[in-house]
Amino acid sequence: MLSLPYRGRFAPSPTGPLHLGSMLAAFGSWLLARHAHGRWLIRIEDVDPPREVPGAAEQQLATLAAFGLHTDEPVQYQSQRHALYHAASERLLAQGKAFHCHCSRADLTSQHGIHRHCAASQQREHPAIRLRVTDGSHVIFNDALQGPIAQDVDRDVGDFVLLRADGCWAYQLAVVVDDAEQRIGHVVRGADLVDSTPRQILLQQALGVPTPHYLHLPLLLDADGHKLSKSLAAMPVDASAPLPVLRWLWAALGQAPATLDAAATVAELLQHAVAGFEPGRLQKESRIVAGSPPA
Ligand code: GLU
C-alpha cells in the first residue's frame, strides 16, 4: 500500500458531456484530495475511439473549469500514452503472465463467456492479449467506504482482455498503468467501477506496481431506494449554472447543506466546501431525497 503524499485523480472517458454521476466522482475525488492537502489530477481516458464523441474531452474540461475543479498538473490523455501500455503488455507476455488469444465471443459461449482456456475456431489476424488469471485468484480489498470487497476473479471474470482484437487498449490495462505511472495513491471513483477493482489489483500484482487505496463513492438512489434511474444519473450537468449542481452533489455526498448556504460564487462555495467537508459523513449509498435534478 502507498502512503502520503496524497495524489488523487478524476479520469473521465470522453463519451459525451459530464453527467451527474461523473460529476459526483469529480467533486468527491477533488474534495477528498483537498481535504488531505493532496494533489488532484485530470486524465482523459480516450483509449476507445469507437465510443468517443468528437469534442467531448474539451467540453468535459470546460465543464470542470466552470465548476472550479482545476487539475494540479497538466491533463494527461491516454491516446498519447500507448507506448506505456505496449511496454507493460510486452513485459507481461515475456513473463508468461499474458497471452495472445484468438477466441471470439462465440467461441467462449461454452465457457459462459468467461475465458479459462482458448477455444478459438479460427486464427485472427490481430489476436487479443489477455491476462492469465490463475485458478484460485481470490482478491479481497478494503474499500474506504464500501468496506471489504471480495471477488473470485478466475471464476467470475476469467482471463481478461488487455488489448482488444480491434487494436484498442482495454480500460483495465490503461488505468492500471497510468495510476502507477502517475503515482496515484488514492483512487476515488463511482461505485459502478467497484467490480473492476479486483482485476486492477491482479494486474498491479502482475506488473509489480503498488496498489492504491480505493474509495468507491456512494451509489445514488432515488427517494424510494432504487438505483437512480439511468436517465437521471446520465443527465448532462448545466455548466452555465454550477452552483445548484454543486449543492446537489454536496448533499449526495452526505454533507450538511447549511455549510454552503452563504456561498454566492463557485470560488466561495468550494472554499466553504473544503473547510466544512467531513469524510465521515460519506455513506455507501446516498438517497437523493428530492429525487429530482438540481433546479
Ligand atoms: N474512465 C472511466 C469512466 O469514465 C473511469 C476510470 C476510473 O476512474 O478508474 O468510467
Residues whose N, C-alpha, C, O or C-beta is under 5 A from the ligand:
A	BS01	LIG	A11 P12 S13 E45 V175 R189
